[in-house]
């Protein structure tokens, strides 16, 4: 029964994108753990989902350049500090979607697995950037402070 419901949902969704009329059906579509919804209510659900605003995206070709400032002195190695990496630029690629993914990217690029075992936290203008926040929040030339968690 559950597989048939999912198939009906996908069929309705496929029809929404085409010029074909929606199939007439009187049987309700049930979701696990919820009440049954008839076709008209489901159709309005898809309409409202399509009308939602999509999050702003970065320029897919270039990415975004941000400035990193490593505030804790023991995050970077002495060699990295001598190279001037305590304040540096980094290119935020389009495949990095959240601040948490950016933290993992910085840990890998700067080889910080040993010095930051608990991970990194980011701040901008004195405010914390949550790991679940979209990376599209960051703009070119933003200064992001990097600290240990």
NORJO-V607521 format. One record per residue. N is the residue number from 1. RES is the residue in one small letter. PHI is phi in degrees with one decimal (999 if undefined). OMEGA is omega in degrees with one decimal (999 if undefined). Layout:
# NORJO-V607521
n/res/phi/omega
N/RES/PHI/OMEGA
N/RES/PHI/OMEGA
This chain:
# NORJO-V607521
n/res/phi/omega
1/x/999/-178.0
2/x/-64.9/179.3
3/x/-64.1/178.3
4/x/-66.8/178.8
5/x/-63.8/179.4
6/x/-63.4/179.2
7/x/-63.1/178.9
8/x/-63.6/178.1
9/x/-62.2/-179.6
10/x/-66.0/179.1
11/x/-64.6/178.6
12/x/-64.8/179.9
13/x/-64.5/179.2
14/x/-65.5/179.6
15/x/-68.7/-179.0
16/x/-62.1/-178.5
17/x/-83.4/-177.8
18/x/-106.1/179.2
19/x/-89.8/179.5
20/x/-73.8/177.2
21/x/-69.7/177.9
22/x/-64.5/179.0
23/x/-66.8/177.3
24/x/-81.4/177.0
25/x/-143.9/179.6
26/x/-108.1/-178.9
27/x/-80.7/-179.8
28/x/-74.6/175.3
29/x/-104.4/-175.5
30/x/-105.5/172.4
31/x/-103.3/-178.0
32/x/-64.5/177.0
33/x/80.7/179.6
34/x/-139.1/177.7
35/x/-73.5/178.2
36/x/-75.6/178.4
37/x/-118.0/178.4
38/x/-82.2/-172.8
39/x/-56.9/-176.8
40/x/-63.2/178.5
41/x/-68.0/178.7
42/x/-65.9/179.1
43/x/-62.6/179.0
44/x/-66.9/176.1
45/x/-63.6/178.5
46/x/-66.8/178.8
47/x/-63.5/-179.2
48/x/-67.7/177.7
49/x/-69.1/179.4
50/x/-73.4/-177.9
51/x/-82.6/179.6
52/x/-65.3/179.6
53/x/-76.4/177.0
54/x/-81.8/-178.7
55/x/-65.7/178.8
56/x/-63.8/-178.0
57/x/-111.7/178.5
58/x/-79.1/174.2
59/x/-62.7/-171.6
60/x/-68.5/-177.6
61/x/-87.1/-171.8
62/x/-95.7/-171.7
63/x/86.5/-178.0
64/x/-127.7/176.3
65/x/-94.4/175.4
66/x/-124.8/178.6
67/x/-102.1/177.4
68/x/-102.0/176.5
69/x/-126.3/179.8
70/x/-82.6/-174.1
71/x/-79.6/179.0
72/x/-76.9/-176.0
73/x/-69.8/-175.5
74/x/-99.9/175.2
75/x/-77.4/-177.9
76/x/-87.4/174.7
77/x/-75.4/177.3
78/x/-58.7/177.9
79/x/-65.8/178.8
80/x/-67.5/177.2
81/x/-66.3/177.8
82/x/-63.1/177.8
83/x/-76.4/179.0
84/x/86.3/-176.7
85/x/-83.2/178.5
86/x/-68.0/170.7
87/x/-134.8/-174.9
88/x/-148.7/175.2
89/x/-94.7/174.0
90/x/-141.7/177.8
91/x/-92.3/179.1
92/x/-88.9/-176.5
93/x/-69.9/-176.1
94/x/-71.3/178.3
95/x/-85.0/175.2
96/x/-87.7/-172.6
97/x/-98.4/-176.6
98/x/-125.6/177.4
99/x/-65.6/176.7
100/x/-62.7/176.2
101/x/-67.9/175.7
102/x/-63.7/178.4
103/x/-62.2/177.6
104/x/-64.4/178.2
105/x/-65.2/179.9
106/x/-66.1/178.0
107/x/-59.6/-179.5
108/x/-70.6/-176.8
109/x/-66.2/-177.4
110/x/-99.1/177.7
111/x/53.5/-175.2
112/x/-104.0/-176.9
113/x/-60.8/-177.0
114/x/-84.6/-177.2
115/x/-83.6/-179.0
116/x/-128.4/-177.9
117/x/-65.2/-178.9
118/x/-86.5/-179.7
119/x/105.7/-178.6
120/x/-116.8/170.0
121/x/-125.6/-177.9
122/x/-115.4/174.2
123/x/-133.5/175.6
124/x/-135.7/-177.6
125/x/56.0/177.9
126/x/83.4/-179.5
127/x/-111.9/-179.3
128/x/-71.6/173.8
129/x/-102.9/-178.6
130/x/-66.4/-177.7
131/x/-64.6/-179.8
132/x/-89.2/-179.6
133/x/-70.0/179.3
134/x/-68.4/179.4
135/x/-71.5/177.8
136/x/-67.5/173.2
137/x/-63.5/-177.4
138/x/-79.3/179.2
139/x/-118.1/177.8
140/x/-55.4/175.1
141/x/71.8/173.8
142/x/-66.7/176.5
143/x/-100.6/-177.8
144/x/-116.4/177.3
145/x/-84.8/-178.3
146/x/-109.9/178.4
147/x/-135.2/173.7
148/x/-73.0/174.0
149/x/-86.6/999
